């Protein structure tokens, strides 16, 4: 069975750390650009995830520290 773009996006929604997304993008050439498909932040939002998830339209708050990052525009 071969995973497609939709399946890998659904699976990567459950990643817990930014390094998991980076490893996917770097390790598997076919899935480069996976993070650009997300229109919400699936993980804690910080400086690095702001760059990685450039197309965020819906902001999910995971803790109080996220509120600081969410109040500024990308």
N, C-alpha and C positions, 0 to 999 in steps of 0.2 A: 504494500500500500504506500502511496506517495502522498505526502502532505502538500496541500495547496496553500495559496496565500490566505484564504479565509480561515482554514483550519489552524494555521500557525498563529494568526492574529487572535483567534479565540483562545488558543492554548496560552499564548504569551500574556493574556489578560491576567493570568493567575501567577505571574512571576512576582517575586517579593522585593527584588533589588534591581537597581539600575544596571549592575554588572551582568545580569542575566540577559537583558535586552541588548547590551553591547556585544556580549559573546555570540548571541544569535546573529546579529548583523555582520559581525566580523567573520564568524566561523562558517556561515553558510551564505555563499554569494547570492544564491537565488532569493534569499529573504532580506536582502538589503532594502531599506526603505520601509520596513515593517512599522517602525515607530511613527512614520509620517501618515499612516492610515488611521491612527488614533485621533479622535476628536474629543477625548477626555484624558485626564491623567490617571493611568492605572496604578501608579505608585506615588509615594510621597513626593511632593513637588519641591525641588531645590534648583540651584543654579544649573546643574548638569542636566537634570531632567527637563528644564525649560528649553534648553538647546536641542535635546534629543526629541522631545515631543513638541514640534513647532506648530502644529495645526490644532491646538487645543481650543475648543469652543465651550466646553462644559468643564468647570473646575470642581473636582472632588476634594473635600477637606478630610484629611486623615488624622490631624491633630492640630493643636493651637499654633504651632510653628508654621503650618501651611497658610494660615490666615495672613501672615506677614508677606509671604511670597505672592499670595493671590491678589493682594491689593495693588501690586505694581503691574504694569503692562509689559509684555515681552518685547 
